[in-house]
Amino acid sequence: MVSSPFVSHNPAVPAAFLAWRAQKARERLEGAAGAEARASVLRAGFADMIRSAQALLEAEVQEKAGPRYARWGDRQGYRNGSVDGWIVIGGRKVRIRRPRLCDADGHEVELDSYAFLHDEAEMDETMLIKVIQKVACRGVHRGLEQDQPLPEGTVAYGDSRSSVSRRWRQLVEDYVQGWLTRRLDDHRYLAVILDGKGFGDHLLITALGIDEQGEKRVLGVWPGDTENAEVCVALLDELEQRGLDVQRGVLVITDGGKGIIAAVRRKWGEVAILGRCQRHKRTNVLEKLPKGERAWVQRALERAWHEPDPEQAESELRTLAAQLEERWPEAAASLREGLAETLTCQKLGLDADLLRALRTTNLIESVFSGVETFTRRVCRWRDQGQALRWAKLALYEAEQGFRSPVAGPAAMARLAQIITAEIAGRAARSGELRLVS
């Protein structure tokens, strides 16, 4: 190693520093040599795979056509030279010369080994893994080249940016379609959380269900807006068509969108216990206040929402709305709108774990935080289809990571009892009203 003249001849530079620089230089050289050695081994391995594939093709030709130039009555075809072809190795198409067989009429005989090596399933799997690992479509080629460098003279293709993008779009649709259309009648869902999420200019609605064991499942994702009642009715219709049974009662937590609330009341009015996300309500109220006034209002909201007595909590919220009315009437109106529904879980007397989980739509928000990490490389959402593809794949991957139930068996059994009692009480009150009328 040649040192800098300043470092070599300057007596003020400690000898220990010079030794450290020399060691680092040796490590860099050794690292480069190691990387080249690894690439050399990988290239040799790639060449071996190509030779093995060629040998497999030749073995099938030998089996079907018999030894070259030999008479053989059981032959299934005749050798007919070779043509350009490709096989899939390491997620890429690799160009080879493949042997040909023809029958007595001159028609080509298909080689089973070539059909097997020609299968693009490995490419699909490789592309999907790369995208799940957050590799941009334009970076897949570079990643494959690093994982499996090509031997000299080998031509590989099919991993360009456009090819990867086109392949993964179709693959996502095939990959998650069965998941998003699965039947829902194999579980009873005690709670359904509905929330909207923006992807650029596009809005998607996600439904998350919690079953009797406290397990979470993504029920679906649709293009739309929780302010649009017709869209929301359509998605509830789809859930019912897939077998979602809410006739024994269900707790529905929403982000407060008027459309989704109207749809729930229209479709499930008699059996749905409607709750509203406290976090969304807090955001809506604080946005209508000057920044200097938000801290004390937020403290008042949190104090009320953590009050064990729901009647006291509602009284505190109405008092807060009255305090806001004179100077900030819009904030007061926002707080009063749906105020009782923000206290639904407290009024039901849910166990602490369920109260913490269901007082907001945070269960969906936490899933979407993973979606945002997953889609962080997407700079521009071109259309709704693109947003849906990314959301579907990311939500699918997020669901595979669900591990802990929302609450234990005792808490879930108690929630089922609470829902049953609430729906029965509604039916009784409704019957009494009909008798009076």
KEGU-973647 format. One line per field, with one value per residue: residue in three letters; x, y, z of N, C-alpha, C in turn. Coordinates in steps of 0.1 Angstrom, whole numbers. Example, Ala and Ser with C-alpha at 12.3 -4.5 7.8 and 13.67 -1.06 7.14 Angstrom:
residuo	ala	ser
n_X	132	128
n_Y	-57	-22
n_Z	78	71
ca_X	123	137
ca_Y	-45	-11
ca_Z	78	71
c_X	132	129
c_Y	-33	0
c_Z	78	79
//
This chain:
residuo	met	val	ser	ser	pro	phe	val	ser	his	asn	pro	ala	val	pro	ala	ala	phe	leu	ala	trp	arg	ala	gln	lys	ala	arg	glu	arg	leu	glu	gly	ala	ala	gly	ala	glu	ala	arg	ala	ser	val	leu	arg	ala	gly	phe	ala	asp	met	ile	arg	ser	ala	gln	ala	leu	leu	glu	ala	glu	val	gln	glu	lys	ala	gly	pro	arg	tyr	ala	arg	trp	gly	asp	arg	gln	gly	tyr	arg	asn	gly	ser	val	asp	gly	trp	ile	val	ile	gly	gly	arg	lys	val	arg	ile	arg	arg	pro	arg	leu	cys	asp	ala	asp	gly	his	glu	val	glu	leu	asp	ser	tyr	ala	phe	leu	his	asp	glu	ala	glu	met	asp	glu	thr	met	leu	ile	lys	val	ile	gln	lys	val	ala	cys	arg	gly	val	his	arg	gly	leu	glu	gln	asp	gln	pro	leu	pro	glu	gly	thr	val	ala	tyr	gly	asp	ser	arg	ser	ser	val	ser	arg	arg	trp	arg	gln	leu	val	glu	asp	tyr	val	gln	gly	trp	leu	thr	arg	arg	leu	asp	asp	his	arg	tyr	leu	ala	val	ile	leu	asp	gly	lys	gly	phe	gly	asp	his	leu	leu	ile	thr	ala	leu	gly	ile	asp	glu	gln	gly	glu	lys	arg	val	leu	gly	val	trp	pro	gly	asp	thr	glu	asn	ala	glu	val	cys	val	ala	leu	leu	asp	glu	leu	glu	gln	arg	gly	leu	asp	val	gln	arg	gly	val	leu	val	ile	thr	asp	gly	gly	lys	gly	ile	ile	ala	ala	val	arg	arg	lys	trp	gly	glu	val	ala	ile	leu	gly	arg	cys	gln	arg	his	lys	arg	thr	asn	val	leu	glu	lys	leu	pro	lys	gly	glu	arg	ala	trp	val	gln	arg	ala	leu	glu	arg	ala	trp	his	glu	pro	asp	pro	glu	gln	ala	glu	ser	glu	leu	arg	thr	leu	ala	ala	gln	leu	glu	glu	arg	trp	pro	glu	ala	ala	ala	ser	leu	arg	glu	gly	leu	ala	glu	thr	leu	thr	cys	gln	lys	leu	gly	leu	asp	ala	asp	leu	leu	arg	ala	leu	arg	thr	thr	asn	leu	ile	glu	ser	val	phe	ser	gly	val	glu	thr	phe	thr	arg	arg	val	cys	arg	trp	arg	asp	gln	gly	gln	ala	leu	arg	trp	ala	lys	leu	ala	leu	tyr	glu	ala	glu	gln	gly	phe	arg	ser	pro	val	ala	gly	pro	ala	ala	met	ala	arg	leu	ala	gln	ile	ile	thr	ala	glu	ile	ala	gly	arg	ala	ala	arg	ser	gly	glu	leu	arg	leu	val	ser
n_X	8	5	12	-2	19	19	10	30	54	50	59	41	21	8	23	6	-17	-9	-4	-30	-43	-29	-38	-66	-65	-55	-77	-96	-86	-85	-113	-123	-110	-122	-149	-148	-139	-162	-181	-170	-173	-201	-207	-196	-212	-236	-231	-228	-254	-267	-254	-263	-290	-289	-279	-301	-320	-308	-308	-335	-340	-324	-337	-362	-356	-336	-302	-279	-279	-286	-307	-339	-368	-387	-387	-398	-396	-377	-344	-339	-321	-313	-326	-329	-337	-351	-346	-356	-336	-326	-345	-345	-347	-328	-308	-305	-294	-317	-324	-342	-371	-388	-419	-428	-443	-433	-440	-434	-422	-429	-407	-407	-390	-380	-404	-407	-384	-389	-409	-424	-429	-409	-398	-419	-421	-396	-396	-418	-408	-387	-400	-415	-395	-390	-376	-372	-389	-371	-348	-346	-332	-305	-303	-306	-284	-264	-270	-267	-244	-237	-221	-194	-204	-230	-264	-290	-324	-356	-358	-361	-370	-397	-406	-406	-424	-447	-451	-453	-476	-497	-492	-497	-525	-533	-522	-534	-561	-578	-576	-588	-614	-622	-643	-664	-679	-669	-661	-673	-676	-671	-665	-661	-640	-639	-622	-609	-583	-558	-541	-520	-540	-560	-586	-590	-610	-608	-616	-615	-617	-626	-625	-642	-622	-605	-588	-574	-584	-580	-607	-613	-605	-613	-619	-628	-647	-652	-671	-690	-720	-733	-712	-702	-724	-724	-699	-705	-725	-711	-695	-715	-724	-702	-705	-704	-717	-739	-761	-765	-755	-731	-702	-693	-668	-660	-643	-656	-667	-693	-707	-701	-711	-739	-743	-739	-760	-781	-779	-773	-787	-804	-788	-762	-738	-728	-697	-674	-642	-621	-597	-598	-619	-608	-587	-604	-616	-595	-583	-599	-593	-572	-536	-525	-545	-549	-536	-547	-574	-570	-561	-583	-601	-589	-589	-617	-623	-609	-622	-637	-665	-691	-712	-703	-682	-694	-708	-686	-675	-696	-697	-672	-677	-695	-679	-663	-680	-686	-663	-652	-671	-673	-655	-668	-692	-682	-673	-697	-711	-718	-709	-718	-713	-685	-681	-690	-677	-669	-694	-704	-689	-665	-637	-604	-583	-598	-611	-590	-582	-604	-614	-605	-596	-571	-561	-564	-549	-524	-518	-518	-496	-476	-481	-474	-447	-441	-448	-431	-414	-429	-434	-453	-487	-503	-529	-560	-560	-533	-529	-546	-534	-509	-519	-534	-514	-497	-514	-520	-495	-492	-512	-502	-484	-498	-500	-505	-536	-563	-575	-579	-595	-615	-622	-631	-653	-669	-674	-690	-713	-720	-727	-749	-767	-771	-783	-806	-818	-824	-843	-863	-870	-878	-901	-917	-922	-936	-960	-969	-975
n_Y	-12	22	50	82	110	131	117	98	111	130	137	142	124	97	65	44	51	50	22	13	24	9	-17	-14	-10	-35	-51	-41	-49	-77	-81	-73	-93	-115	-111	-113	-139	-152	-145	-158	-184	-186	-180	-203	-222	-215	-220	-248	-255	-249	-267	-291	-289	-290	-316	-330	-326	-338	-364	-371	-370	-391	-412	-412	-412	-430	-444	-424	-426	-452	-481	-485	-498	-489	-462	-429	-406	-386	-374	-339	-318	-287	-258	-223	-217	-212	-215	-214	-202	-193	-173	-159	-159	-180	-182	-210	-237	-259	-293	-309	-330	-349	-364	-392	-379	-354	-336	-318	-333	-329	-322	-334	-326	-302	-287	-286	-273	-249	-237	-208	-204	-203	-178	-161	-165	-156	-129	-120	-124	-106	-81	-81	-80	-54	-44	-23	-23	-16	-23	-51	-65	-58	-69	-97	-101	-98	-118	-140	-141	-141	-165	-159	-151	-161	-155	-138	-129	-111	-99	-72	-38	-32	-57	-70	-54	-58	-85	-88	-74	-89	-112	-105	-101	-128	-140	-130	-130	-152	-151	-127	-132	-152	-175	-164	-176	-195	-186	-168	-134	-111	-85	-58	-37	-7	13	41	47	67	66	84	102	85	67	40	15	-5	-35	-51	-80	-94	-124	-150	-161	-141	-136	-118	-109	-98	-87	-76	-53	-23	0	33	55	64	83	79	66	47	32	21	5	-14	-27	-39	-55	-73	-86	-99	-117	-133	-147	-136	-134	-116	-116	-124	-103	-77	-58	-27	-7	24	49	72	82	95	81	54	50	55	34	11	14	12	-14	-32	-23	-32	-51	-42	-28	3	19	46	58	71	84	94	112	130	141	154	173	188	199	220	240	267	264	270	263	237	218	218	211	186	172	173	158	132	127	124	102	82	79	57	56	58	76	98	104	112	134	151	155	168	191	201	207	227	247	252	263	291	305	288	275	256	235	227	218	196	180	173	159	126	121	103	79	76	67	42	16	20	22	-4	-18	-32	-55	-46	-51	-54	-29	-11	-20	-16	10	27	29	18	-8	-13	8	2	-20	-6	10	-8	-12	13	12	-9	1	23	29	36	63	77	75	61	52	40	12	5	14	-4	-29	-27	-23	-47	-67	-59	-59	-86	-97	-85	-97	-123	-120	-117	-125	-125	-128	-104	-103	-124	-157	-156	-128	-125	-143	-129	-106	-116	-123	-98	-85	-102	-97	-69	-68	-83	-67	-44	-55	-61	-35	-24	-40	-32	-5	-8	-20	1	20
n_Z	0	-8	10	18	11	30	53	55	60	79	111	131	130	146	151	156	142	116	114	117	94	75	81	75	48	39	47	29	5	8	11	-14	-29	-18	-25	-53	-55	-45	-64	-86	-79	-78	-105	-116	-105	-117	-144	-142	-136	-161	-178	-166	-172	-200	-202	-192	-211	-233	-224	-224	-251	-260	-248	-261	-288	-291	-295	-313	-349	-348	-355	-343	-332	-313	-312	-304	-318	-341	-344	-350	-353	-337	-320	-311	-277	-244	-209	-174	-149	-117	-115	-139	-175	-195	-223	-245	-266	-277	-282	-309	-316	-340	-352	-374	-393	-395	-375	-346	-316	-283	-256	-224	-204	-213	-212	-184	-175	-188	-175	-160	-134	-114	-119	-113	-86	-77	-85	-69	-43	-43	-45	-22	-4	-6	-28	-55	-87	-108	-96	-95	-115	-110	-84	-89	-104	-86	-68	-84	-104	-140	-161	-184	-217	-214	-220	-205	-197	-192	-168	-168	-160	-169	-176	-150	-136	-151	-148	-120	-114	-125	-111	-84	-85	-90	-68	-44	-49	-42	-15	-8	-15	0	19	47	66	83	107	136	137	162	163	140	122	105	82	64	40	25	-6	-22	-43	-41	-24	-2	14	42	58	90	108	140	156	176	190	194	173	146	113	80	63	39	11	-5	-33	-26	-5	28	32	13	10	-7	-19	4	13	-7	-2	22	14	-1	18	32	12	11	33	59	90	108	123	150	163	163	170	157	147	135	114	116	92	74	54	57	83	78	60	76	95	77	67	88	109	132	144	148	169	172	172	176	164	187	183	157	161	179	163	144	160	170	148	142	159	171	172	196	214	214	231	258	252	241	263	280	265	264	292	296	280	292	315	338	344	322	321	335	319	295	304	310	284	271	286	279	252	255	266	244	226	225	214	195	176	155	163	186	175	160	181	194	175	170	195	216	205	206	231	232	237	264	276	272	289	285	288	299	279	256	256	252	227	210	212	194	158	157	153	126	117	126	110	86	89	85	58	47	52	35	10	6	-14	-36	-56	-70	-73	-98	-106	-94	-95	-92	-66	-52	-58	-44	-18	-14	-15	5	28	28	34	59	74	75	95	118	151	181	199	201	226	255	258	278	279	253	253	272	257	237	252	261	237	229	250	246	221	225	245	229	211	229	238	214	208	229	223	199	209	225	206
ca_X	0	13	5	-2	31	17	9	42	66	47	62	30	11	12	26	-6	-26	-3	-7	-45	-45	-24	-47	-78	-62	-54	-90	-103	-81	-90	-127	-125	-107	-133	-161	-145	-139	-176	-187	-164	-179	-215	-207	-193	-224	-246	-227	-231	-269	-270	-249	-272	-302	-287	-278	-314	-327	-302	-311	-348	-339	-318	-348	-373	-352	-326	-289	-277	-276	-290	-320	-346	-382	-395	-384	-410	-393	-364	-337	-341	-312	-315	-331	-328	-348	-347	-350	-356	-327	-324	-355	-343	-347	-314	-308	-298	-298	-324	-326	-356	-375	-400	-424	-427	-450	-426	-445	-425	-425	-426	-399	-412	-380	-380	-416	-405	-374	-394	-419	-420	-433	-398	-396	-429	-418	-384	-400	-426	-400	-379	-408	-419	-383	-390	-367	-379	-389	-359	-336	-346	-321	-292	-303	-304	-270	-256	-272	-263	-237	-237	-208	-191	-211	-244	-274	-302	-333	-368	-358	-360	-380	-410	-410	-408	-436	-459	-452	-457	-490	-505	-490	-504	-539	-535	-517	-543	-575	-584	-576	-598	-627	-625	-656	-663	-688	-662	-659	-682	-669	-677	-662	-656	-634	-639	-614	-604	-568	-555	-529	-520	-553	-570	-590	-594	-616	-604	-624	-607	-626	-621	-634	-645	-609	-597	-579	-577	-584	-584	-619	-614	-601	-621	-617	-640	-646	-662	-682	-699	-729	-736	-700	-701	-734	-719	-689	-712	-732	-701	-691	-726	-724	-691	-708	-703	-730	-739	-775	-764	-750	-717	-697	-687	-660	-657	-635	-665	-672	-708	-712	-700	-721	-752	-744	-740	-773	-791	-777	-772	-792	-809	-779	-749	-735	-719	-688	-666	-628	-617	-585	-603	-627	-598	-581	-614	-619	-583	-581	-608	-588	-559	-526	-523	-556	-551	-531	-556	-585	-566	-560	-597	-607	-583	-594	-630	-623	-604	-631	-644	-679	-694	-721	-694	-674	-703	-710	-674	-674	-706	-692	-661	-683	-701	-668	-657	-691	-686	-652	-649	-684	-671	-649	-679	-702	-675	-673	-710	-715	-713	-702	-721	-707	-671	-681	-697	-670	-670	-708	-706	-682	-655	-625	-593	-576	-607	-614	-579	-581	-616	-618	-600	-593	-557	-558	-562	-539	-511	-516	-515	-482	-467	-484	-467	-433	-440	-449	-424	-406	-438	-433	-465	-498	-508	-543	-566	-556	-520	-530	-552	-525	-500	-526	-537	-502	-491	-523	-518	-483	-494	-520	-494	-476	-506	-496	-512	-550	-566	-578	-579	-608	-625	-626	-639	-666	-677	-678	-701	-724	-724	-734	-761	-776	-775	-793	-819	-824	-829	-855	-874	-875	-886	-914	-925	-926	-947	-972	-975	-980
ca_Y	0	35	60	96	116	138	108	90	119	139	131	144	113	86	52	35	55	44	8	11	26	-2	-28	-12	-12	-49	-56	-38	-57	-90	-81	-73	-106	-125	-109	-118	-154	-156	-143	-168	-197	-185	-182	-217	-229	-212	-228	-262	-257	-249	-280	-301	-287	-295	-330	-336	-326	-349	-378	-374	-373	-404	-421	-412	-414	-441	-439	-417	-434	-467	-485	-488	-499	-483	-448	-420	-395	-386	-361	-329	-307	-279	-244	-215	-218	-207	-222	-205	-205	-182	-162	-153	-167	-181	-187	-222	-244	-271	-304	-311	-343	-349	-378	-396	-369	-341	-328	-317	-340	-320	-328	-331	-320	-288	-280	-284	-262	-237	-232	-195	-203	-198	-164	-154	-166	-148	-115	-116	-123	-94	-70	-82	-75	-39	-41	-16	-31	-13	-29	-65	-70	-57	-78	-110	-102	-99	-131	-151	-136	-149	-169	-152	-157	-165	-145	-140	-118	-113	-92	-57	-31	-33	-71	-73	-47	-65	-99	-87	-69	-101	-122	-101	-104	-142	-144	-126	-130	-162	-146	-116	-137	-164	-175	-158	-183	-205	-180	-157	-122	-103	-70	-54	-24	-2	25	45	50	74	63	95	108	74	62	26	11	-18	-41	-60	-87	-101	-136	-154	-164	-128	-135	-107	-113	-88	-91	-71	-39	-18	14	40	66	62	93	76	56	37	24	13	-5	-24	-36	-47	-66	-83	-93	-108	-127	-142	-155	-129	-135	-106	-116	-125	-90	-74	-45	-21	5	31	61	83	86	95	71	41	49	53	20	1	15	7	-29	-39	-14	-38	-60	-36	-18	12	27	55	59	83	91	102	123	139	148	163	185	197	206	232	249	273	255	273	258	222	209	216	204	172	166	171	146	120	124	119	89	72	78	44	58	64	88	109	107	119	147	159	158	179	204	206	212	240	256	256	268	305	309	279	267	244	225	222	210	184	171	168	150	113	120	91	67	75	61	29	5	22	19	-18	-23	-42	-57	-36	-53	-51	-15	-5	-23	-12	24	34	20	16	-21	-12	18	-5	-27	3	14	-18	-10	24	8	-17	9	36	32	41	77	83	65	65	50	32	-2	4	15	-16	-40	-26	-25	-61	-75	-55	-64	-101	-100	-81	-108	-135	-117	-116	-136	-125	-124	-91	-105	-138	-164	-151	-115	-127	-149	-119	-97	-123	-122	-84	-83	-109	-90	-56	-70	-87	-55	-36	-62	-59	-21	-22	-46	-24	6	-12	-22	14	27
ca_Z	0	-9	19	15	15	42	64	56	64	90	124	141	128	154	144	157	132	103	114	115	80	67	83	68	34	37	48	17	-6	10	9	-28	-34	-14	-33	-66	-54	-43	-77	-94	-75	-82	-119	-119	-102	-128	-156	-139	-138	-175	-183	-161	-179	-213	-201	-190	-224	-242	-219	-229	-265	-261	-244	-270	-302	-292	-298	-326	-361	-346	-358	-330	-335	-303	-311	-304	-326	-348	-341	-360	-351	-325	-322	-299	-267	-231	-197	-163	-138	-108	-117	-152	-187	-199	-237	-247	-278	-273	-293	-315	-320	-349	-355	-388	-402	-394	-364	-334	-304	-271	-246	-211	-196	-217	-206	-170	-174	-194	-166	-155	-120	-106	-121	-106	-71	-74	-86	-58	-31	-44	-43	-8	3	-9	-39	-66	-100	-116	-90	-95	-124	-102	-73	-94	-109	-74	-62	-93	-116	-152	-167	-197	-229	-211	-222	-197	-199	-185	-155	-170	-151	-175	-174	-136	-133	-157	-142	-106	-114	-127	-100	-72	-86	-88	-55	-33	-52	-34	-1	-7	-18	8	27	60	74	91	120	140	140	172	160	126	122	91	81	51	39	13	-13	-31	-45	-41	-11	0	26	47	69	98	117	152	158	190	197	195	162	136	99	70	56	25	9	-17	-36	-22	5	39	31	2	15	-17	-20	17	13	-17	4	33	7	-5	30	35	2	14	45	71	97	119	128	164	168	160	174	145	150	122	115	117	79	74	45	63	94	72	54	87	100	68	64	100	120	144	151	149	180	165	180	167	167	195	177	145	166	185	152	138	168	172	135	141	169	170	177	210	223	212	242	269	248	240	277	284	257	269	305	296	273	301	327	339	344	309	322	339	307	286	310	308	270	268	293	271	240	259	268	231	218	223	206	184	174	146	171	195	167	157	193	197	164	173	208	224	199	210	244	231	244	278	280	272	300	280	296	296	267	245	256	246	212	202	214	182	147	156	149	112	115	128	98	75	91	77	44	44	51	23	-2	7	-27	-46	-56	-76	-74	-111	-107	-83	-96	-86	-51	-48	-59	-33	-5	-12	-12	18	38	29	41	73	81	78	107	130	161	194	198	207	240	258	256	288	275	241	257	278	247	230	261	261	224	229	259	240	210	231	250	218	206	239	237	201	210	238	215	190	217	229	194
c_X	9	5	6	12	30	17	23	54	63	49	51	20	15	14	14	-16	-22	-6	-22	-48	-41	-33	-60	-76	-61	-68	-98	-99	-86	-105	-130	-121	-117	-145	-160	-145	-153	-183	-183	-171	-194	-216	-205	-206	-235	-243	-230	-246	-273	-266	-258	-285	-301	-286	-292	-322	-321	-306	-325	-348	-334	-329	-358	-369	-341	-312	-288	-273	-280	-304	-327	-361	-391	-394	-398	-408	-380	-357	-338	-333	-316	-320	-328	-340	-343	-353	-349	-346	-325	-333	-353	-344	-333	-315	-300	-301	-305	-326	-340	-358	-388	-405	-423	-433	-444	-431	-436	-430	-420	-417	-404	-402	-379	-392	-414	-395	-379	-405	-415	-424	-421	-395	-406	-426	-406	-388	-408	-418	-392	-387	-412	-407	-380	-379	-376	-378	-376	-347	-335	-334	-308	-291	-300	-290	-261	-257	-266	-256	-236	-223	-207	-198	-225	-253	-287	-311	-346	-369	-357	-371	-394	-415	-414	-422	-448	-461	-458	-472	-500	-504	-497	-519	-542	-532	-527	-557	-583	-586	-587	-612	-631	-638	-653	-672	-682	-659	-671	-674	-677	-676	-657	-652	-633	-632	-610	-589	-566	-541	-528	-534	-564	-573	-594	-600	-612	-613	-615	-617	-619	-630	-635	-632	-600	-587	-583	-576	-588	-596	-620	-608	-608	-618	-630	-637	-656	-672	-692	-707	-731	-724	-699	-712	-730	-709	-695	-719	-722	-697	-702	-726	-713	-693	-707	-716	-730	-753	-775	-758	-735	-714	-689	-681	-656	-648	-643	-670	-687	-714	-711	-709	-735	-754	-746	-754	-783	-791	-779	-778	-797	-799	-765	-749	-725	-710	-679	-652	-626	-606	-589	-611	-618	-592	-591	-616	-607	-580	-588	-604	-575	-549	-524	-533	-557	-547	-541	-569	-582	-566	-574	-604	-602	-588	-608	-631	-617	-611	-639	-659	-684	-704	-713	-686	-682	-706	-698	-672	-684	-703	-681	-667	-689	-690	-662	-667	-689	-675	-649	-660	-682	-665	-660	-689	-695	-675	-686	-715	-709	-707	-705	-715	-692	-670	-687	-690	-670	-684	-710	-698	-672	-643	-614	-587	-585	-610	-603	-578	-592	-621	-614	-600	-579	-553	-556	-550	-525	-508	-512	-501	-473	-469	-475	-452	-431	-440	-441	-417	-416	-439	-446	-475	-506	-523	-547	-562	-542	-521	-536	-542	-515	-507	-529	-525	-497	-500	-522	-506	-484	-502	-512	-486	-485	-503	-505	-527	-552	-568	-579	-593	-619	-631	-635	-653	-675	-682	-690	-714	-729	-732	-748	-771	-780	-785	-806	-826	-831	-843	-866	-879	-883	-900	-923	-930	-937	-960	-978	-981	-993
c_Y	12	45	74	102	124	129	101	98	129	133	132	133	102	73	43	38	49	29	5	13	14	-15	-27	-14	-27	-56	-53	-47	-72	-91	-81	-87	-116	-123	-115	-133	-159	-156	-154	-182	-197	-186	-196	-225	-227	-220	-243	-265	-257	-262	-291	-301	-293	-311	-337	-336	-337	-363	-381	-377	-387	-415	-423	-416	-425	-435	-433	-427	-449	-469	-490	-487	-492	-468	-440	-408	-396	-373	-352	-316	-300	-265	-236	-217	-211	-215	-211	-210	-192	-170	-154	-163	-168	-188	-199	-227	-257	-281	-305	-326	-341	-363	-381	-387	-356	-332	-329	-325	-332	-328	-324	-323	-305	-280	-277	-273	-249	-230	-219	-193	-198	-183	-156	-154	-157	-133	-111	-115	-110	-82	-70	-77	-61	-35	-35	-25	-29	-19	-44	-71	-69	-67	-93	-112	-104	-113	-142	-145	-146	-153	-161	-159	-161	-153	-148	-127	-120	-106	-77	-51	-33	-48	-75	-66	-54	-78	-98	-82	-81	-111	-118	-104	-119	-147	-141	-127	-140	-158	-136	-120	-149	-163	-170	-165	-194	-199	-170	-145	-113	-88	-69	-40	-19	11	28	49	56	69	73	101	97	69	48	24	-3	-22	-52	-67	-93	-112	-139	-158	-152	-127	-125	-113	-101	-94	-87	-57	-35	-4	21	50	63	73	90	64	44	27	15	3	-17	-33	-44	-58	-77	-92	-103	-120	-137	-150	-149	-128	-126	-106	-118	-113	-89	-60	-39	-8	11	43	73	88	85	84	57	39	47	39	10	2	10	-8	-36	-32	-21	-47	-54	-26	-9	20	36	57	72	91	99	114	134	148	158	175	194	204	219	242	255	264	257	267	243	214	207	208	189	165	163	159	133	116	119	105	78	72	65	46	65	76	100	114	115	133	156	163	169	192	210	213	226	251	261	264	283	310	301	269	255	233	219	213	196	174	165	158	136	111	108	79	65	68	47	18	7	19	4	-25	-34	-43	-48	-38	-50	-36	-7	-8	-17	2	32	24	17	2	-21	-2	11	-14	-18	9	5	-16	2	21	0	-10	22	39	37	56	84	72	69	63	42	18	-4	5	2	-28	-39	-29	-40	-69	-72	-60	-79	-104	-96	-92	-120	-133	-116	-128	-136	-121	-110	-92	-120	-144	-159	-138	-116	-133	-138	-109	-103	-122	-108	-80	-89	-101	-76	-58	-74	-76	-46	-42	-60	-45	-18	-28	-38	-11	3	-14	-9	21	20
c_Z	0	0	13	19	28	54	66	63	75	103	134	140	136	146	145	146	118	103	112	101	72	69	76	53	31	37	35	6	-4	8	-6	-34	-30	-22	-47	-66	-53	-57	-87	-92	-80	-97	-123	-116	-112	-140	-154	-141	-153	-181	-178	-169	-193	-213	-199	-203	-233	-237	-223	-244	-267	-258	-254	-285	-303	-295	-312	-337	-359	-350	-345	-333	-325	-302	-312	-312	-333	-345	-353	-357	-338	-329	-309	-290	-254	-220	-185	-152	-130	-111	-130	-164	-193	-213	-238	-261	-273	-285	-297	-318	-329	-350	-370	-398	-402	-383	-352	-322	-292	-261	-232	-202	-200	-211	-191	-168	-179	-186	-160	-140	-111	-107	-113	-91	-68	-75	-73	-45	-31	-40	-28	0	0	-19	-50	-79	-108	-109	-90	-103	-116	-91	-78	-99	-97	-68	-71	-105	-127	-156	-180	-208	-227	-213	-213	-198	-191	-172	-156	-161	-156	-173	-160	-132	-138	-151	-128	-105	-115	-116	-87	-73	-84	-74	-44	-36	-44	-20	1	-10	-10	16	41	70	83	105	123	144	150	170	146	127	107	91	67	51	25	7	-24	-31	-44	-27	-11	13	30	58	76	108	129	156	173	197	199	183	152	122	91	62	41	24	-5	-20	-32	-11	16	40	21	7	5	-19	-7	18	4	-10	15	26	3	7	34	25	4	27	58	78	109	126	144	171	165	165	162	149	136	125	116	104	79	65	51	75	88	66	65	93	90	67	77	112	133	151	152	161	175	174	170	173	175	189	165	151	172	174	146	146	169	159	134	152	166	176	192	220	223	224	253	265	246	254	282	277	263	283	305	290	282	314	328	339	331	311	326	327	297	291	308	293	266	275	285	258	243	261	254	223	215	213	194	182	165	154	180	187	163	169	195	187	167	186	216	218	202	223	244	239	259	283	281	283	296	289	291	283	255	244	249	231	204	204	202	170	146	152	133	109	117	116	86	77	84	62	39	42	38	10	-3	-6	-38	-45	-61	-78	-87	-112	-95	-83	-90	-71	-45	-47	-47	-20	-3	-8	2	30	39	37	56	80	84	91	119	139	173	192	205	222	242	257	266	284	262	244	264	267	239	239	261	248	224	238	253	229	215	238	240	213	216	238	225	202	219	231	206	197	221	218	189
//
